[in-house]
Amino acid sequence: MLLKQIFSASIIFLAATFSFAYEKVQVVLSFKSGGELYTTFYCFNDLSEGKKIAEEIFHVKKFDELAKGEREKMIPVPLGTNVGYYDMAIFCYGAEFWLFENKNGFLWGRGLLLAEPRR
Protein backbone atom coordinates (compact mmCIF):
# COMPACT_ATOMS: atom_id res chain seq x y z
CA MET A 1 0.00 0.00 0.00
CA LEU A 2 2.75 2.45 0.93
CA LEU A 3 4.66 1.57 -2.24
CA LYS A 4 1.58 2.41 -4.33
CA GLN A 5 1.24 5.79 -2.62
CA ILE A 6 4.90 6.62 -3.18
CA PHE A 7 4.64 5.57 -6.84
CA SER A 8 1.48 7.67 -7.34
CA ALA A 9 3.07 10.69 -5.69
CA SER A 10 6.16 10.30 -7.90
CA ILE A 11 4.03 10.21 -11.06
CA ILE A 12 2.13 13.34 -10.00
CA PHE A 13 5.37 15.13 -9.13
CA LEU A 14 6.95 14.28 -12.50
CA ALA A 15 3.83 15.33 -14.40
CA ALA A 16 3.76 18.67 -12.56
CA THR A 17 7.47 19.20 -13.20
CA PHE A 18 7.20 18.68 -16.95
CA SER A 19 3.87 20.48 -17.40
CA PHE A 20 5.55 23.90 -17.22
CA ALA A 21 6.91 25.04 -20.56
CA TYR A 22 9.51 27.37 -19.03
CA GLU A 23 11.38 27.93 -15.80
CA LYS A 24 12.46 31.16 -14.13
CA VAL A 25 16.05 30.71 -12.99
CA GLN A 26 17.85 33.11 -10.65
CA VAL A 27 21.33 33.83 -11.97
CA VAL A 28 24.33 35.81 -10.75
CA LEU A 29 26.47 37.15 -13.60
CA SER A 30 30.00 38.24 -12.69
CA PHE A 31 31.63 41.16 -14.44
CA LYS A 32 35.31 41.16 -15.34
CA SER A 33 35.61 44.41 -13.39
CA GLY A 34 34.54 42.60 -10.23
CA GLY A 35 30.84 43.45 -9.88
CA GLU A 36 27.85 41.12 -10.01
CA LEU A 37 24.41 41.31 -11.56
CA TYR A 38 21.59 39.41 -9.87
CA THR A 39 18.93 38.65 -12.46
CA THR A 40 16.39 36.14 -13.77
CA PHE A 41 16.60 34.04 -16.91
CA TYR A 42 13.44 32.61 -18.45
CA CYS A 43 14.56 29.22 -19.77
CA PHE A 44 12.71 27.08 -22.33
CA ASN A 45 13.22 24.56 -25.13
CA ASP A 46 10.78 25.66 -27.83
CA LEU A 47 10.90 28.98 -29.71
CA SER A 48 7.10 29.21 -29.68
CA GLU A 49 7.28 29.27 -25.87
CA GLY A 50 9.95 31.96 -26.07
CA LYS A 51 7.68 34.03 -28.27
CA LYS A 52 4.87 33.74 -25.69
CA ILE A 53 7.24 34.80 -22.90
CA ALA A 54 8.50 37.74 -24.96
CA GLU A 55 5.00 38.98 -25.79
CA GLU A 56 3.17 38.27 -22.53
CA ILE A 57 5.82 39.12 -19.96
CA PHE A 58 8.10 41.64 -21.71
CA HIS A 59 5.70 43.03 -24.38
CA VAL A 60 8.26 42.43 -27.15
CA LYS A 61 6.69 42.19 -30.60
CA LYS A 62 9.90 41.64 -32.63
CA PHE A 63 10.71 38.18 -31.24
CA ASP A 64 10.59 36.39 -34.62
CA GLU A 65 13.06 38.88 -36.08
CA LEU A 66 15.36 38.44 -33.08
CA ALA A 67 15.13 34.63 -33.20
CA LYS A 68 16.06 34.47 -36.91
CA GLY A 69 19.24 36.51 -36.53
CA GLU A 70 22.74 35.23 -35.98
CA ARG A 71 23.85 34.89 -32.35
CA GLU A 72 27.28 35.65 -30.91
CA LYS A 73 29.16 33.70 -28.24
CA MET A 74 28.49 35.69 -25.07
CA ILE A 75 28.98 34.00 -21.70
CA PRO A 76 29.55 30.53 -20.24
CA VAL A 77 26.42 28.77 -19.04
CA PRO A 78 26.09 29.89 -15.39
CA LEU A 79 27.27 27.01 -13.21
CA GLY A 80 25.10 25.85 -10.34
CA THR A 81 21.87 26.86 -12.12
CA ASN A 82 19.27 25.07 -14.23
CA VAL A 83 20.04 27.24 -17.27
CA GLY A 84 22.12 24.42 -18.77
CA TYR A 85 19.10 22.09 -18.80
CA TYR A 86 17.36 24.19 -21.47
CA ASP A 87 18.03 25.00 -25.11
CA MET A 88 17.11 28.69 -24.94
CA ALA A 89 16.83 31.54 -22.42
CA ILE A 90 15.51 35.09 -22.30
CA PHE A 91 17.10 37.77 -20.19
CA CYS A 92 15.87 41.33 -19.79
CA TYR A 93 17.71 44.07 -17.94
CA GLY A 94 16.62 47.69 -18.13
CA ALA A 95 15.94 48.44 -21.80
CA GLU A 96 17.93 45.45 -23.09
CA PHE A 97 16.15 42.25 -24.17
CA TRP A 98 18.33 39.22 -24.95
CA LEU A 99 17.64 35.82 -26.46
CA PHE A 100 20.26 33.15 -25.75
CA GLU A 101 20.85 29.72 -27.22
CA ASN A 102 22.66 27.14 -25.11
CA LYS A 103 25.30 25.33 -27.14
CA ASN A 104 28.79 24.00 -26.43
CA GLY A 105 28.71 25.17 -22.80
CA PHE A 106 28.13 28.81 -23.73
CA LEU A 107 25.15 31.08 -24.16
CA TRP A 108 25.08 32.48 -27.69
CA GLY A 109 22.96 35.60 -27.79
CA ARG A 110 21.39 38.38 -29.71
CA GLY A 111 19.67 41.38 -28.17
CA LEU A 112 17.59 44.41 -28.91
CA LEU A 113 16.78 47.67 -27.18
CA LEU A 114 13.25 48.14 -25.91
CA ALA A 115 11.38 51.41 -26.34
CA GLU A 116 11.53 51.94 -22.59
CA PRO A 117 13.17 50.11 -19.66
CA ARG A 118 11.23 47.24 -18.14
CA ARG A 119 9.96 47.97 -14.66
N, C-alpha and C positions, 0 to 999 in steps of 0.2 A: 504494500500500500504506500509506504513512504517513498519507495523507488518510483512509483507512478507519479506521485506528486512532484518529486524533484524533476523528473523527465518533462512533465507538463509545464512546470515553471521555466525550465530551460528553453523549451520551444517558444513560449510566450516572450521570454526575454530576447531570444534571437530574432523573432519576428518584429518586435518593437525596435530593435537595434537597426535592422535593415530596411525598415519602412520609411525612414527619413532620407530624403534625397540629398541633403547636404548637412554639413556639421560646421558649427562655429568653433574655431580653435583659437585660443589665446596664445599669442606669440610675442616673444621679446627679440627684437632685432638690434644687434649691436652695430654701432658705427665705428669706423676705423679711427675716428678722433676720440673715441672713448665713451661716448654717450649711448643711451639705449632708448628704443622706442617700444612702448607697450601697446600692442594693437590686436586686432581680431582679423583672422583670415576666414573667409567663407569657402569651405572646401567641398568639391563635388567631382563626379566622374563624367557627367553628360553635359554637353554644351547647351542643350535646351534648358537644363536646370540652371546653368549659369545665367542664361538670358532672363529667366524668371527672377533670379536673385537681383540682377542688375536693374530690372525694371521696377520690381515691387519694393525693394529695400532702398536702392540708391537712386531711383528715378532716372536711370541712364537709358536713353533710347538708341544709342549708336553701338550697341553690343555686337551686332552681326559684323559691322565694319571693323571693330576692334578684334574680334575673333578670327577674321580672315587674314589679318596682317601678320607679317613676320615678327617673331619674338626674339629678343636678345637674352643671352645668358646673364642673369642678374645676381642671384644669391644662392648659397647652398640651402638645401632643404633644412629648415630649423630642426635641430636635433631635440629629442625629448618631447616632440609634439606629434599629433596625428596627421599633420600636413602631408607627410610622406605616404600615407595610405590612400591618397586620392590623386587623380590625374590632373585636376585643375584647381585653382584657387582664385578668389577675388579679394582684393585688399583696397581699402579706401582710406585715405588720410587727407584731411583738409579738402582741397579742391582737386586732388589727384585720385584717379580711379585706375586700378591696375588689374590686368588679367594675367595669371601665371599658368604655365604648363609645367608639370613635374616630369622631368626626364633626366636620366643619367646623374641623379643625385643633386641636381640644381633646379631652381625655379627659373624658367625662361619666361620673360614678361614683355608686355606691351601696355602702355598706359595712355590716358587722355586726361585733359583738364576739363573739369566740370564748370558749368556757368557760375556756380557759387559754391563755397565750401560746404561740405556736409556737416550738419549739426548733430 
